Amino acid sequence: MGSQSTVHTYTSVTYYHYNPWYKKVLYDGEEGYILTTAPVGHVVADLPEGAETIEFDGQTYYYAEWSFWQLAPGGGYVVVAPPVGAEVATIPEEAIRDEESDVPLYQFDDLYFVQGTNDTGQTVYRVEPTPPEEEIDSIPAGSPSFEADGETYFYVNYNFYVEYEENGKTGYINGEPEVGAQVTSLPDQVITLEEGGVTYYQFDSVFFEEVEDESGSTFYEVVGTPDGSDEEVET
């Protein structure tokens, strides 16, 4: 690192700010430095040069040094978590393209993007959620959840997990409720939308529809996407 670098430590990780950010790694026993995003929570008095202003979901973000910034409560600008769904004009040349995913993902540090085109025909890169881990050991406190067909589904890092037990060990595996699963109450985070005269309740990638049984009691049922985009194509 050059003499002009500054050192910052967040959650036991040491970062070096030197056009733009690096962190130290060990590879085959040798120390080295890799490019990274700025640590969430880092505050500066002025935005880095060339910041791109992004209006998304009713909020203003600034995209600079491959990181997302917002106005800090006490003044200046603070690094925030990447807003999933926001679109930016560029990504780092060092971003790695993952060809194995259904849609090619570009990864840089903890950032993931898919390439697309905006309304004006320009190429953009949309922030994607972190791909799901197959299994996790625990559910963070306060994570949204709902029960479907007797199974509780937890929402963690934009992905759904369900509890399992194997050889006396409890864990959580990635998975979503199947179409047709019945739900007695919806999670608080659902949004309501109308499609073809039908009211749907959406929670991320899961859609619900209100159903009435023979006795007149109502419940909710997991259904496919309103536009049918998740239906299998017969060959």
N, C-alpha and C positions, 0 to 999 in steps of 0.2 A: 504494500500500500504506500502511496505517496505521502509526502509531508503535509499535504493539504487535506488529508482525510480527517474526518471526525469519527469518534467511536461512541456507539450507543448500545446499551444492553437492555433487552426486553425479554421477559420470561426466560431468563438464563441463556438467551442467545445473543451473541455479540455481533452487531452490525457495523459496517464501515461505510460512511457516506463519502464516496469519491467518484462522482460522475458515472452512474448515479449511486446505487447501493450494492454492497457485497456482504457476504457472510463467510466465515471460515468453515472449512470442511476438512475431514480426514479421508483420504483415498489411498488404499493400499499402504497405510501407515505414514503417508506423506501429507503435510498440511498444504492446503490451497485455498483459493477464494473463488466463489461463484457469484454471478450476478443474481440479484434478488429484488423483490419489491420492498418498499419502505415498511417498517414495522407498524402495525395498527396501533394507534395511540400516540405516535410521534407528532409533536407540535412544532411548527415553524412560524416565524413572524410574517414571512412573505412566501407566496407560492413559487415553486421552481419555474424557471424560464420555459416558455412555450406551453403552458398549461392549456388543455382543451376543456372548454366549459360544456357540461352535459346536463341537460334538463331531463330528469327521469322520475316518474312516479311522484310528481309534485315536489321534488327536491332538486337542489342544485349541487352538482358534484364538479370537481376539477380533476382532470386526468393528467398526471405529470409524473415523470420518472417511473412509469409503469405502475403507478399507484393511484388510488382514489382519495381525494381530499375534500373536506368540507370546512365551512367556517367553524372555528373553535369557540365554545361558550365564553372563554376568557379573553378572546382576541387571537388573531392569527389563524392558522389553518391546521387541521388535525387529519392524520391518515385514518380512514375508515375501512370497514370490510367492503370488498367489491360488491356493488349492487347487481344482483343477478337479473339479467334481462336488459341492462344498459348496453348501449352500442358506442364503440369508439372507432376512430379512423385508422389507427395503427396499432400494431403489436410488436414486441421486440423481435429482432432478427433471430435471436437465440431461442425463440419459442419452438418447441418440439411438436411435430404433427403426429398424432396417434391415428394410424390407419386402421386399427383393429376395431374401433368403435363404430356403431351404426352410422353416425355422422362424424366425419373427421374432426377431431378436437385438437386445438392448439394449446399447449401447456407451457406456462412460464412460471416457475416457482409454484405458488399455490393458486395461480390464476388459470382459468380455463376459458377458451373462446371457441365459437364456431363462426365461420365466415358466411356472410350473406350480402344482400343488397337492400339499401333503404328505399324510401318512396321516390327519391330523386335519381335512382339508378346508380348511386355510388356504392362502392364496396365498403362494408363495415364489418366489425367483429363484435359479436354479442357475447356478453359475459354469461358463462354457464355455471351451474352449481358444481361443486366438487363431485366427481363420480363416486357412487356409493361404495363403501367398503362392504365386502360380502358378509362380514360379521363384525360386531362390536361387543365389548365386554359389559358396558353399562350405558344407561340412559341419563343424559344430563338433566339436572333438576329443572322443572318448569317446561320441559318439552311437551308440545301439544300431543294429544292422543285421542283415539276414539276406538270403540269396540264394534266389531263386525263378526257376526256368526260366532260369538263367544271368544274371539281372539282380540287382544288389544294391540293396536298398531300405533307405534310411536314415530313422531316426525323429528328427525335429527339431521341437521345440515342439508335440508332440502330433499331428504330421502326417508322412506318408510322402513321401519324395522318391526319384527314381531318376535316375541320371546320364545326360546326353545330350551329344552333341558336334555342333556346327553351325558351319560356316565356320571351323574350327580352334579354336573356343572351347568349353570344357567348362563345363557348368553342371548344375543339378539341377532337375528339374521335378516338381511335385506329382503323385502317382499311387500307386495300390495294386496289388498283384498280382491277376490275374484268378482267378476260381474255376477250379480244375483245375490251377493252377500247382503244380509239384512242388518240394519243399524237402528237402534232405538233412539239415539240422540246424536246430533251432528256436532262436530268440533266447533269451537267459537270462531275459528279462523275462516270458515267457509265464505265464499262470495256467491251472490245470487245472480243468475243470468237467464234470459228468456231466449229460446230457440224454437222456431216452428210452433209457437203457441204453448210450449211446455216450459215449466220452470225447473231449472237445474241448480244444484248447489255444488260448487266446485271447491275442492281443497287440493291445491297443487294439481297433480295429474289424476286425481280421483274425483269422479262425478257421482252425485247422488240425485235420486228423484223420489218425491213423496209418493207413497203408495197406501191405499186403503184396503184392509182385508175384508172378509165376508161379514165380520161383526161390526164393521164401521170404524174400527180402530186404525189409526195411521202409524206408519213407520217409514223408514227410508231404506232404499235399496241402491246398491252400487250398480251403476250403469256404464255403458261405453261412452266415449266422447260424443257430444251432440252432433258433430259433423261426420261421425262415422270413420274418422281417420285411423282409429285403432282396430278396425275390423280386418280380419284376415282376408286376403284376396285369393279366391279359388282359381286354380290353374287347370 
